[in-house]
Amino acid sequence: MTRYYLLAVFGFAVATALGGSAPPADLVDDKVLHKISGIFDTELPKTEKKGRIRFIVHPHFGDFTRRSYVRIPLGVRWGVNDHVEFNATVEPYFQHYLRSGTPGNGIGDVQFGGKYAFHEWLKPDYDASVGINTRIPVGHPPIDLTDGYNHYAPYLVISRKSPATAGLTCFVSTTLDVMEKSSVAGSFRQNDSHSTSMIFGTGFVLDRYPYHYTLEAGYQTTSLVGKDNRQFFYVRPGFAWDLPRRLTFNSHGRWLLGGRIKLTEGPDGTRIDSGGKIRGEFSISRWFRGDKRAAPESGAR
């Protein structure tokens, strides 16, 4: 029942947003939505501003009711220049004692990657970027925290801003998810790929600051590059809200509260996931400069 309620809420929110207002033109770059893992996973063709270093904290509060431990990923994003960005994340987990089980404390995986945004190719109508994301399990995490494989995922994303609807960006993407067995024990969930796969995605982001509405849909196959012949289809609507400063103790960082639903159809049947997340971002480079102005924060990734 909760899942259908969330679907109804999302549908109402999108309908309301279509009649909303777009953010001011001078704030567009800093007030749009990019990637928030678990809410909106597509890497849109925009990099962090040159020289900016951003710290990211992304606690999984849902773990308090679903797991015997809580994950608190910590990440850094660095804008190397006008079109290159590097990022790195570690995912610590801590036993919270609210549920049975003794997973202990530690680090479950490390993630790192980079992105190159093209400045001339496909301009002026389209934006494009290529990049790679890597995820490697480490230590001795709980078996349900990881699938036990290293993932190396190069990708290409092409997007276009709608000339008719302010704040609407549509995209297509292609990702090669190369899987390599690691020494860390893990387990697959329902409709997880068991070998290297290709993912073809599409969708949109609708920015109505402080609200953001997303939709991702795609097809994943192991037939072209994997060791088996499995096909998956998924659709993932999502929503994120830039929290006002009065709700974040006047923090100069950017805090987003979001939720999503994911429906996946595959060899194991139909799987429905839902969840919410909160994410904080803070400009480390601005702290180093001693700049105390409440400048707009950049978009979430």
Backbone bond lengths (Angstrom), bond angles and torsions (degrees), N, CA, C in turn:
res aa  C-N    CA-C-N  psi(-1)  N-CA   C-N-CA  omega(-1)  CA-C   N-CA-C  phi
1 M - - - 1.457 - - 1.523 110.81 -
2 T 1.342 115.21 -40.75 1.470 119.75 179.70 1.513 111.54 -59.89
3 R 1.338 117.49 -38.75 1.460 120.96 -178.47 1.524 110.98 -62.95
4 Y 1.356 116.08 -42.89 1.459 119.38 -179.53 1.523 110.85 -69.22
5 Y 1.333 115.81 -32.82 1.462 119.66 175.76 1.523 110.62 -63.92
6 L 1.342 116.68 -43.45 1.461 120.23 179.20 1.526 111.39 -63.73
7 L 1.338 116.12 -39.85 1.469 119.42 176.21 1.518 111.21 -60.21
8 A 1.321 116.86 -43.25 1.460 120.57 -179.84 1.527 111.33 -64.32
9 V 1.351 115.67 -41.63 1.466 119.55 178.54 1.518 111.02 -62.29
10 F 1.350 116.77 -43.00 1.462 119.87 -179.93 1.524 110.58 -63.02
11 G 1.325 116.67 -43.51 1.458 119.83 179.97 1.512 112.00 -61.33
12 F 1.337 116.87 -42.18 1.452 120.68 177.97 1.526 111.08 -64.47
13 A 1.353 116.14 -39.73 1.466 120.22 -179.02 1.518 111.65 -63.52
14 V 1.347 117.33 -41.97 1.462 120.45 178.93 1.514 110.63 -65.02
15 A 1.312 116.74 -42.48 1.459 119.69 179.88 1.520 111.00 -61.54
16 T 1.340 115.55 -40.47 1.456 119.80 177.44 1.518 111.71 -65.31
17 A 1.347 116.51 -38.88 1.466 121.45 -176.56 1.513 111.85 -65.13
18 L 1.313 118.13 -33.98 1.454 120.91 -177.21 1.523 111.37 -61.68
19 G 1.300 116.26 -21.69 1.457 119.15 177.77 1.504 112.47 -100.33
20 G 1.353 116.85 4.90 1.451 121.72 -177.29 1.507 112.22 -81.51
21 S 1.332 115.03 -170.29 1.452 120.31 -178.39 1.505 110.34 -113.79
22 A 1.329 116.77 148.02 1.459 121.70 178.79 1.514 109.36 -80.57
23 P 1.334 118.98 158.00 1.455 121.39 178.24 1.515 110.26 -68.20
24 P 1.333 118.76 155.09 1.458 121.17 177.45 1.511 110.98 -54.60
25 A 1.337 116.43 148.53 1.465 121.29 -173.72 1.520 112.33 -58.53
26 D 1.347 117.99 -37.23 1.459 119.42 -176.21 1.526 112.65 -76.98
27 L 1.341 117.54 -7.02 1.453 120.33 178.57 1.515 113.16 -109.49
28 V 1.334 117.32 1.81 1.457 120.44 -173.33 1.516 111.78 -57.67
29 D 1.339 118.24 -47.93 1.460 120.73 -175.70 1.515 112.39 -62.18
30 D 1.331 117.73 -32.60 1.451 120.82 -175.76 1.520 113.31 -95.80
31 K 1.305 119.33 -4.26 1.454 121.40 -175.36 1.517 113.47 -123.24
32 V 1.319 118.29 16.31 1.458 120.82 176.09 1.520 109.54 -98.97
33 L 1.320 115.75 163.52 1.453 121.69 -177.98 1.522 110.40 -96.95
34 H 1.313 116.29 136.12 1.450 121.18 172.93 1.525 107.82 -117.72
35 K 1.292 119.31 -117.00 1.452 120.61 -175.10 1.520 112.36 -100.16
36 I 1.338 115.75 131.14 1.453 122.67 167.20 1.523 105.87 -130.26
37 S 1.309 117.77 107.33 1.460 121.19 -175.33 1.520 110.86 -54.13
38 G 1.326 115.49 130.78 1.453 121.29 -179.84 1.502 114.03 89.41
39 I 1.333 118.11 -17.14 1.463 122.30 175.54 1.518 109.49 -111.29
40 F 1.332 115.66 -55.13 1.468 122.06 176.77 1.513 106.73 -138.19
41 D 1.340 117.69 109.15 1.459 122.30 -169.33 1.528 114.63 -97.89
42 T 1.312 118.84 -2.53 1.464 121.23 -177.64 1.527 110.73 -80.95
43 E 1.335 116.74 133.93 1.468 122.57 177.41 1.533 108.71 -87.22
44 L 1.326 117.47 94.21 1.458 120.19 179.61 1.528 110.94 -69.19
45 P 1.349 117.31 156.99 1.474 121.62 -174.57 1.526 114.00 -73.65
46 K 1.316 116.58 64.88 1.464 120.79 173.55 1.511 107.99 -143.56
47 T 1.310 116.78 135.76 1.461 120.78 179.81 1.528 110.32 -108.95
48 E 1.309 115.73 163.72 1.451 121.25 175.56 1.526 109.53 -62.85
49 K 1.331 116.59 149.75 1.459 120.80 -179.28 1.529 111.11 -61.38
50 K 1.315 115.81 147.33 1.456 122.42 -177.23 1.532 111.09 -54.16
51 G 1.341 115.68 127.50 1.448 121.44 176.48 1.516 115.23 82.45
52 R 1.322 117.77 -6.56 1.462 119.45 -177.60 1.528 110.56 -85.97
53 I 1.317 115.96 133.98 1.453 123.16 175.64 1.522 107.44 -116.13
54 R 1.316 116.39 126.85 1.451 119.64 -174.71 1.525 110.46 -124.61
55 F 1.330 114.96 129.70 1.462 121.54 176.58 1.522 109.20 -93.23
56 I 1.343 116.64 138.79 1.459 121.98 -175.37 1.525 109.23 -126.72
57 V 1.317 117.22 132.70 1.463 122.29 172.84 1.518 107.44 -125.25
58 H 1.330 115.76 134.93 1.462 120.07 -167.99 1.534 109.86 -142.22
59 P 1.335 119.08 69.20 1.472 120.81 -177.37 1.524 112.31 -67.00
60 H 1.331 117.13 142.52 1.460 123.47 177.49 1.528 108.43 -98.37
61 F 1.325 117.39 83.76 1.456 120.31 -175.93 1.524 112.37 -65.98
62 G 1.333 117.65 -23.46 1.454 120.72 177.95 1.516 112.59 -64.25
63 D 1.345 117.14 -19.52 1.468 120.24 179.20 1.526 112.34 -64.25
64 F 1.334 117.24 -22.83 1.464 119.24 -178.79 1.530 111.48 -65.24
65 T 1.329 117.60 -26.13 1.465 120.43 -179.99 1.523 112.83 -105.64
66 R 1.353 117.31 -17.47 1.459 120.12 -174.12 1.521 114.19 -107.21
67 R 1.340 117.54 -22.80 1.456 121.41 -174.71 1.525 110.12 -134.37
68 S 1.313 115.90 168.60 1.462 120.48 176.45 1.525 111.42 -90.49
69 Y 1.309 116.84 5.92 1.466 122.55 178.54 1.527 108.61 -142.55
70 V 1.320 115.76 161.63 1.461 121.48 177.98 1.523 108.76 -120.14
71 R 1.345 115.96 135.72 1.462 121.95 177.82 1.527 109.76 -97.50
72 I 1.334 115.91 137.42 1.472 121.11 177.94 1.526 108.05 -133.25
73 P 1.349 118.04 81.04 1.462 120.23 179.11 1.529 111.73 -61.59
74 L 1.317 116.17 139.36 1.460 123.72 177.52 1.523 107.97 -124.37
75 G 1.331 116.48 128.03 1.456 119.22 -175.11 1.511 113.62 -136.54
76 V 1.322 114.75 163.94 1.463 122.71 176.32 1.519 108.02 -133.72
77 R 1.322 116.80 136.66 1.454 122.69 176.54 1.532 108.42 -125.26
78 W 1.336 116.99 133.50 1.473 121.95 -173.59 1.514 109.51 -129.39
79 G 1.328 116.36 123.13 1.459 121.67 173.21 1.520 109.70 -84.96
80 V 1.334 116.65 102.34 1.465 121.09 -175.48 1.528 110.64 -68.39
81 N 1.323 115.58 -48.89 1.463 120.68 175.92 1.522 107.69 -150.45
82 D 1.333 116.72 -158.76 1.460 119.59 -173.59 1.522 114.09 -68.18
83 H 1.326 118.73 -17.75 1.462 118.64 -178.79 1.533 114.59 -139.82
84 V 1.332 118.50 14.00 1.465 121.20 178.06 1.524 109.76 -126.10
85 E 1.323 115.42 135.45 1.461 121.73 179.75 1.521 110.03 -136.45
86 F 1.332 117.19 139.42 1.452 122.97 173.31 1.528 108.94 -117.68
87 N 1.342 116.10 151.03 1.453 119.75 178.27 1.522 109.99 -146.12
88 A 1.312 116.10 154.59 1.465 121.99 177.92 1.522 108.76 -150.52
89 T 1.341 116.11 144.21 1.458 121.80 -178.27 1.525 109.56 -143.59
90 V 1.324 116.34 139.53 1.462 121.48 168.63 1.525 106.86 -116.95
91 E 1.343 116.07 148.80 1.464 120.41 -177.18 1.535 110.44 -121.23
92 P 1.330 116.62 86.89 1.473 119.17 175.04 1.536 110.10 -72.22
93 Y 1.325 115.64 154.44 1.463 120.78 173.21 1.527 108.17 -133.71
94 F 1.340 115.06 148.01 1.462 120.82 -175.82 1.533 109.26 -135.99
95 Q 1.297 116.27 133.90 1.457 120.66 176.16 1.529 109.25 -67.63
96 H 1.349 117.38 130.39 1.466 119.29 -176.12 1.537 113.68 -108.47
97 Y 1.317 119.58 -4.56 1.458 124.99 172.11 1.525 114.21 64.73
98 L 1.325 118.45 12.17 1.459 121.13 177.72 1.525 111.66 -91.01
99 R 1.314 116.99 -13.49 1.456 122.38 177.17 1.528 108.77 -133.15
100 S 1.311 116.35 161.89 1.458 119.92 179.91 1.514 110.52 -69.20
101 G 1.322 116.64 155.75 1.459 121.78 -177.94 1.513 110.59 117.47
102 T 1.339 115.38 149.18 1.467 120.48 -179.31 1.528 109.78 -130.09
103 P 1.343 117.91 70.92 1.466 120.25 -178.66 1.514 113.81 -74.24
104 G 1.346 116.57 -17.02 1.457 119.82 -176.82 1.517 111.57 77.09
105 N 1.327 115.96 -161.18 1.456 122.46 -179.78 1.520 109.26 -127.06
106 G 1.327 116.27 151.98 1.456 119.29 179.34 1.513 111.59 169.59
107 I 1.321 115.75 -162.36 1.465 123.18 176.99 1.518 107.84 -116.79
108 G 1.332 116.56 127.21 1.458 121.26 -176.43 1.507 114.45 -86.29
109 D 1.330 117.45 -40.46 1.460 119.72 177.40 1.514 109.94 -159.01
110 V 1.322 115.13 166.03 1.465 122.61 172.69 1.522 107.72 -122.17
111 Q 1.317 115.46 145.00 1.459 121.28 -179.75 1.523 108.44 -131.94
112 F 1.313 116.63 142.08 1.457 120.36 175.71 1.521 108.44 -154.37
113 G 1.318 115.16 157.11 1.466 118.93 -178.00 1.504 111.84 -173.15
114 G 1.316 114.97 -176.85 1.452 122.10 179.75 1.510 110.14 -153.52
115 K 1.330 114.67 160.48 1.460 120.63 -178.05 1.527 109.92 -141.83
116 Y 1.340 116.25 140.91 1.461 122.32 174.55 1.528 107.86 -121.66
117 A 1.312 116.75 118.57 1.464 122.11 178.56 1.522 109.58 -97.97
118 F 1.320 116.53 125.98 1.465 121.36 179.00 1.531 109.78 -75.26
119 H 1.336 115.86 135.26 1.454 120.60 179.47 1.524 112.79 -97.56
120 E 1.313 117.47 -22.42 1.464 120.45 -176.43 1.523 112.93 -115.55
121 W 1.310 117.54 -37.51 1.459 121.28 -175.30 1.531 110.67 -61.34
122 L 1.322 116.14 129.74 1.470 124.99 177.68 1.525 113.89 70.11
123 K 1.319 117.81 0.71 1.456 120.27 176.64 1.536 109.61 -70.26
124 P 1.353 117.97 155.67 1.472 128.19 2.52 1.519 115.02 -92.46
125 D 1.328 118.08 -5.13 1.469 119.53 -172.54 1.523 113.57 -81.67
126 Y 1.348 117.69 -28.34 1.456 120.49 -173.22 1.521 111.00 -126.97
127 D 1.328 115.92 154.67 1.458 123.38 171.98 1.523 107.83 -114.55
128 A 1.330 117.08 149.06 1.465 120.36 -178.05 1.523 110.24 -146.87
129 S 1.322 115.51 150.76 1.458 120.67 176.04 1.523 109.50 -152.11
130 V 1.332 114.84 154.33 1.461 121.68 172.36 1.520 107.36 -124.70
131 G 1.322 116.53 155.67 1.451 119.07 179.89 1.512 110.85 -171.68
132 I 1.304 115.05 -175.54 1.460 121.03 176.64 1.523 108.65 -147.28
133 N 1.331 115.74 138.91 1.459 122.70 173.88 1.525 108.61 -120.15
134 T 1.311 116.32 134.94 1.466 122.31 -178.60 1.524 109.24 -122.86
135 R 1.331 116.53 135.30 1.466 121.91 176.54 1.517 108.77 -130.67
136 I 1.344 116.30 124.98 1.466 121.53 -175.69 1.522 109.32 -130.05
137 P 1.341 119.08 119.01 1.469 120.56 175.69 1.523 110.73 -71.20
138 V 1.326 116.43 144.71 1.462 121.42 -177.96 1.522 109.56 -137.98
139 G 1.328 115.87 163.77 1.454 121.29 175.32 1.517 112.97 68.37
140 H 1.341 114.88 -142.93 1.462 121.86 -179.16 1.523 109.25 -132.01
141 P 1.326 117.53 65.31 1.472 120.68 -176.33 1.526 111.43 -72.61
142 P 1.344 117.80 164.52 1.467 120.49 172.96 1.525 109.90 -54.81
143 I 1.314 116.73 146.05 1.465 120.43 -171.35 1.525 112.21 -65.69
144 D 1.345 117.65 -23.52 1.463 119.17 -179.89 1.524 112.93 -89.82
145 L 1.347 117.66 2.69 1.461 119.94 179.48 1.525 111.81 -82.94
146 T 1.324 117.81 -27.59 1.465 121.63 -175.73 1.522 110.24 -139.62
147 D 1.337 116.13 160.00 1.468 119.34 174.59 1.525 112.12 -88.82
148 G 1.338 117.15 -0.90 1.461 120.58 177.68 1.512 115.01 81.70
149 Y 1.330 117.59 13.28 1.461 121.71 -178.86 1.526 111.00 -121.30
150 N 1.329 115.83 146.85 1.459 121.11 166.32 1.517 107.90 -78.46
151 H 1.338 115.94 139.41 1.463 121.18 178.86 1.530 109.38 -120.82
152 Y 1.325 116.21 128.27 1.462 122.95 176.08 1.529 106.23 -122.73
153 A 1.343 116.81 113.64 1.462 119.91 -168.72 1.528 112.60 -126.74
154 P 1.338 118.40 88.00 1.472 120.40 170.43 1.520 109.90 -72.75
155 Y 1.342 116.57 149.52 1.462 119.76 -175.93 1.532 111.60 -149.44
156 L 1.316 114.27 161.75 1.467 123.91 173.23 1.520 107.42 -132.36
157 V 1.336 116.86 131.43 1.462 121.91 178.23 1.515 109.41 -129.59
158 I 1.324 116.49 133.86 1.462 123.00 175.25 1.525 107.36 -124.38
159 S 1.320 116.88 131.07 1.463 120.53 -178.29 1.526 110.48 -132.32
160 R 1.315 114.17 163.70 1.467 120.94 178.43 1.516 109.28 -147.95
161 K 1.332 115.64 131.27 1.456 120.41 175.28 1.524 109.16 -80.10
162 S 1.302 116.21 136.60 1.454 120.74 -178.71 1.524 110.88 -69.03
163 P 1.352 118.30 128.43 1.465 120.09 176.49 1.523 112.38 -75.85
164 A 1.329 116.95 -13.53 1.464 120.77 -175.00 1.527 113.10 -102.87
165 T 1.360 116.98 -30.37 1.467 120.81 -176.50 1.517 110.09 -119.59
166 A 1.313 116.56 113.39 1.469 120.67 -178.99 1.523 110.42 -62.02
167 G 1.336 115.57 135.65 1.448 120.92 176.75 1.512 115.69 83.81
168 L 1.339 117.50 -0.37 1.468 120.84 -177.58 1.527 110.23 -98.46
169 T 1.332 116.76 124.04 1.458 123.38 176.64 1.522 109.23 -123.14
170 C 1.328 116.41 125.37 1.464 121.68 177.08 1.525 109.18 -106.23
171 F 1.331 117.38 153.69 1.459 119.79 -175.62 1.522 110.83 -149.97
172 V 1.332 114.80 159.79 1.464 123.71 167.26 1.527 106.63 -131.35
173 S 1.329 116.87 151.57 1.454 120.17 -176.91 1.519 110.62 -147.67
174 T 1.331 114.84 154.93 1.461 122.72 173.86 1.518 108.15 -135.04
175 T 1.334 116.60 129.21 1.461 121.69 -178.12 1.524 109.93 -131.91
176 L 1.323 116.83 136.22 1.459 122.88 171.94 1.527 107.21 -105.60
177 D 1.337 117.67 112.48 1.459 122.02 -179.19 1.531 108.80 -99.90
178 V 1.334 115.79 98.01 1.467 121.64 -178.84 1.526 108.55 -86.62
179 M 1.353 116.92 122.40 1.459 122.33 -178.34 1.526 110.43 -108.34
180 E 1.334 115.43 133.64 1.454 122.29 179.80 1.523 108.46 -134.17
181 K 1.351 117.50 125.01 1.466 120.45 -176.37 1.517 110.82 -62.21
182 S 1.325 115.43 132.65 1.457 121.17 178.76 1.528 109.78 -103.03
183 S 1.317 116.47 -179.43 1.463 121.21 178.26 1.527 112.02 -87.64
184 V 1.335 117.04 -1.21 1.463 122.57 -178.47 1.521 109.56 -91.59
185 A 1.311 117.21 132.55 1.463 121.30 178.93 1.525 110.42 -72.82
186 G 1.330 116.33 142.88 1.450 121.12 179.09 1.508 110.80 -155.65
187 S 1.319 116.20 -177.06 1.459 120.78 179.84 1.517 109.86 -144.61
188 F 1.324 116.60 147.53 1.454 122.16 176.60 1.523 109.80 -87.53
189 R 1.330 115.86 147.01 1.452 121.44 171.81 1.528 109.26 -95.91
190 Q 1.308 115.93 174.16 1.456 120.99 178.30 1.524 110.27 -57.90
191 N 1.326 116.19 130.92 1.466 123.81 177.97 1.527 113.48 63.30
192 D 1.332 118.07 27.38 1.459 121.13 167.53 1.528 108.65 -83.10
193 S 1.321 116.40 143.72 1.455 120.60 174.19 1.524 109.43 -69.06
194 H 1.337 117.13 138.71 1.461 121.89 -179.82 1.528 112.47 -101.00
195 S 1.319 117.86 -0.41 1.465 120.99 178.39 1.526 108.64 -155.08
196 T 1.320 116.39 177.55 1.461 122.49 -178.60 1.531 110.70 -53.16
197 S 1.331 116.12 140.50 1.460 120.12 -175.74 1.526 111.73 -142.80
198 M 1.323 115.20 163.38 1.460 123.28 170.72 1.522 108.04 -108.94
199 I 1.335 115.92 139.38 1.463 121.26 -179.68 1.526 108.53 -125.08
200 F 1.322 116.40 126.12 1.462 122.48 178.08 1.533 107.31 -116.04
201 G 1.330 116.29 118.43 1.457 119.75 -173.42 1.518 113.28 -125.60
202 T 1.314 114.97 162.94 1.458 122.13 174.39 1.522 107.76 -154.56
203 G 1.314 116.92 169.17 1.454 119.89 179.00 1.508 111.76 159.08
204 F 1.338 115.95 -161.51 1.461 120.40 -178.96 1.520 110.13 -152.49
205 V 1.338 114.71 161.66 1.456 123.71 169.12 1.519 107.04 -125.88
206 L 1.310 116.69 129.91 1.460 121.80 176.59 1.518 107.96 -115.77
207 D 1.342 116.26 109.81 1.456 121.41 -179.05 1.523 110.04 -94.60
208 R 1.321 115.33 119.63 1.456 123.00 172.81 1.525 106.47 -131.70
209 Y 1.338 113.96 70.35 1.451 120.74 -171.49 1.535 111.82 -47.38
210 P 1.325 118.72 131.00 1.469 128.46 11.01 1.531 114.57 -89.98
211 Y 1.342 117.36 13.81 1.463 120.09 -178.80 1.529 110.02 -106.46
212 H 1.335 115.79 145.98 1.460 121.92 -179.27 1.533 108.01 -136.36
213 Y 1.337 115.95 134.54 1.460 122.08 -176.19 1.528 108.10 -123.92
214 T 1.314 116.66 132.65 1.463 120.16 -174.47 1.522 110.90 -131.77
215 L 1.321 114.17 156.28 1.463 120.81 172.10 1.518 107.97 -147.59
216 E 1.321 116.39 126.35 1.459 123.14 174.80 1.527 108.50 -122.34
217 A 1.312 116.42 136.24 1.465 121.88 176.27 1.514 107.79 -140.52
218 G 1.333 117.20 149.93 1.452 117.22 -177.40 1.513 114.31 -170.15
219 Y 1.309 112.54 176.77 1.464 123.19 179.94 1.520 107.48 -130.97
220 Q 1.324 116.96 129.05 1.466 123.14 179.90 1.521 108.69 -121.36
221 T 1.328 117.18 133.17 1.460 120.86 -178.38 1.518 111.29 -139.22
222 T 1.311 116.05 140.90 1.462 121.79 172.99 1.523 111.36 -99.63
223 S 1.326 117.72 -2.06 1.466 121.72 -173.98 1.526 112.47 -65.81
224 L 1.336 117.21 -34.39 1.465 120.99 -174.22 1.524 112.58 -80.83
225 V 1.333 117.31 -34.03 1.467 119.92 -171.11 1.523 113.61 -133.95
226 G 1.318 118.51 -9.89 1.458 121.38 -174.11 1.516 113.96 -93.75
227 K 1.338 115.26 -172.45 1.458 121.97 -178.09 1.525 112.71 -98.62
228 D 1.331 116.66 -0.07 1.453 120.61 179.17 1.527 108.80 -137.78
229 N 1.322 116.13 -163.52 1.466 120.58 -176.33 1.522 108.20 -136.28
230 R 1.345 115.41 78.17 1.464 121.24 -177.17 1.521 109.77 -121.89
231 Q 1.335 115.80 139.59 1.458 122.18 -178.22 1.528 108.91 -123.13
232 F 1.335 116.00 140.02 1.457 121.23 179.81 1.527 109.49 -135.10
233 F 1.309 116.23 142.55 1.465 122.52 174.01 1.531 107.53 -125.51
234 Y 1.329 116.51 136.72 1.459 118.57 -177.83 1.518 110.94 -140.63
235 V 1.326 115.74 155.03 1.456 123.15 172.01 1.524 107.11 -141.04
236 R 1.344 116.47 135.10 1.453 120.78 -174.64 1.533 110.44 -138.78
237 P 1.327 118.72 97.69 1.465 120.52 170.56 1.518 110.35 -81.85
238 G 1.327 117.14 147.48 1.455 120.70 -178.85 1.512 112.03 -147.73
239 F 1.318 115.18 167.87 1.462 121.92 -177.93 1.522 108.36 -148.31
240 A 1.338 117.62 141.15 1.472 121.83 175.86 1.524 109.40 -140.24
241 W 1.316 114.50 147.97 1.465 121.87 -177.49 1.517 108.90 -130.05
242 D 1.353 116.66 123.92 1.456 121.68 172.07 1.525 108.07 -73.29
243 L 1.328 116.20 110.38 1.456 119.40 -177.66 1.521 111.20 -67.06
244 P 1.335 117.61 137.02 1.478 120.04 177.46 1.522 110.14 -69.11
245 R 1.315 116.40 155.89 1.465 121.11 -175.05 1.515 112.25 -62.18
246 R 1.333 117.52 -26.92 1.463 119.00 -179.81 1.523 112.03 -66.22
247 L 1.350 116.62 -19.52 1.461 120.53 178.19 1.522 112.67 -97.22
248 T 1.337 117.29 -1.30 1.470 120.94 -179.10 1.519 111.12 -123.85
249 F 1.340 116.89 28.59 1.462 122.47 177.32 1.531 111.46 56.40
250 N 1.351 115.07 37.63 1.466 122.01 178.79 1.521 113.04 59.07
251 S 1.319 116.48 30.04 1.454 120.88 177.03 1.529 110.04 -64.95
252 H 1.350 116.43 142.81 1.459 120.67 177.32 1.519 112.02 -83.77
253 G 1.316 117.41 -5.80 1.457 120.55 176.73 1.519 110.96 -77.74
254 R 1.324 114.56 -179.43 1.460 120.78 177.82 1.526 108.51 -110.79
255 W 1.326 116.08 124.79 1.460 122.09 179.09 1.521 108.64 -116.56
256 L 1.333 115.42 129.63 1.455 120.59 178.00 1.521 110.00 -123.05
257 L 1.320 115.17 137.67 1.451 122.63 174.70 1.518 107.43 -113.94
258 G 1.328 117.49 127.43 1.463 119.66 -174.78 1.507 113.54 -143.52
259 G 1.319 114.23 167.85 1.455 121.04 177.04 1.513 110.15 -149.41
260 R 1.331 116.25 162.10 1.454 120.15 179.93 1.517 110.84 -156.65
261 I 1.315 114.94 160.49 1.456 122.92 171.62 1.520 106.69 -127.92
262 K 1.324 117.53 137.26 1.455 121.05 177.31 1.524 109.51 -127.92
263 L 1.322 115.42 126.07 1.455 121.87 175.87 1.518 108.16 -112.88
264 T 1.314 117.27 123.30 1.462 122.72 -178.99 1.521 109.68 -123.39
265 E 1.330 115.45 130.17 1.461 121.97 175.93 1.523 107.56 -112.29
266 G 1.345 116.57 125.32 1.458 119.82 -178.08 1.503 111.85 -157.24
267 P 1.333 116.90 -165.95 1.470 121.37 -178.07 1.528 113.37 -59.85
268 D 1.336 117.29 -26.28 1.462 120.71 -178.73 1.519 113.13 -91.23
269 G 1.343 116.61 8.66 1.455 119.99 -178.75 1.517 111.81 101.05
270 T 1.321 116.13 -155.57 1.463 122.21 -178.72 1.519 110.11 -100.35
271 R 1.307 115.12 130.40 1.465 120.77 178.44 1.523 108.65 -120.47
272 I 1.325 116.85 132.68 1.461 122.29 178.83 1.521 108.27 -121.86
273 D 1.327 115.96 121.47 1.460 122.13 177.17 1.523 108.74 -118.10
274 S 1.312 116.10 145.37 1.458 121.15 173.64 1.517 108.45 -141.97
275 G 1.320 116.36 155.55 1.453 118.70 179.83 1.510 112.07 179.98
276 G 1.315 115.78 166.84 1.456 122.40 177.61 1.512 110.26 -131.71
277 K 1.330 116.21 155.65 1.463 120.86 -179.11 1.520 110.14 -146.72
278 I 1.331 114.05 155.61 1.457 120.61 171.76 1.525 107.47 -122.34
279 R 1.324 116.88 142.15 1.456 120.74 -175.72 1.524 109.53 -138.98
280 G 1.336 115.21 134.89 1.460 120.96 177.01 1.510 111.10 -117.11
281 E 1.341 116.60 139.84 1.462 122.18 177.88 1.519 109.53 -130.86
282 F 1.354 115.66 138.15 1.451 121.02 -176.93 1.518 109.50 -137.68
283 S 1.319 116.32 132.50 1.453 121.15 -177.60 1.526 109.95 -81.53
284 I 1.333 115.92 101.38 1.465 121.13 179.62 1.525 110.40 -65.39
285 S 1.328 117.26 -39.28 1.469 120.33 -177.84 1.525 110.84 -62.58
286 R 1.340 117.85 -33.05 1.460 120.10 178.55 1.524 110.73 -69.64
287 W 1.348 115.99 -35.59 1.467 118.76 175.68 1.519 110.92 -63.62
288 F 1.340 117.17 -42.72 1.456 120.94 -178.87 1.526 111.56 -62.10
289 R 1.353 115.31 -34.37 1.464 118.97 179.93 1.516 112.21 -78.00
290 G 1.334 116.71 -10.81 1.454 119.53 -177.81 1.504 112.06 74.13
291 D 1.331 117.69 20.90 1.454 122.11 -179.42 1.524 108.69 -83.15
292 K 1.330 117.91 110.21 1.455 122.11 -175.70 1.523 112.43 -96.53
293 R 1.295 117.38 4.08 1.460 119.49 -179.21 1.517 109.86 -68.64
294 A 1.278 115.96 146.42 1.479 120.91 177.95 1.503 109.46 -82.32
295 A 1.320 115.55 64.16 1.455 120.74 -179.12 1.498 109.73 -70.52
296 P 1.359 117.18 152.60 1.458 119.48 178.91 1.513 110.59 -61.49
297 E 1.316 116.41 138.89 1.457 120.86 177.49 1.522 109.67 -85.61
298 S 1.310 115.89 156.79 1.442 119.75 -177.62 1.508 111.29 -78.23
299 G 1.322 116.57 168.75 1.452 122.77 -177.18 1.511 112.04 -65.64
300 A 1.343 115.73 151.49 1.460 120.65 176.56 1.492 110.44 -74.12
301 R 1.349 116.01 153.68 1.463 121.21 179.90 1.500 109.77 -117.83
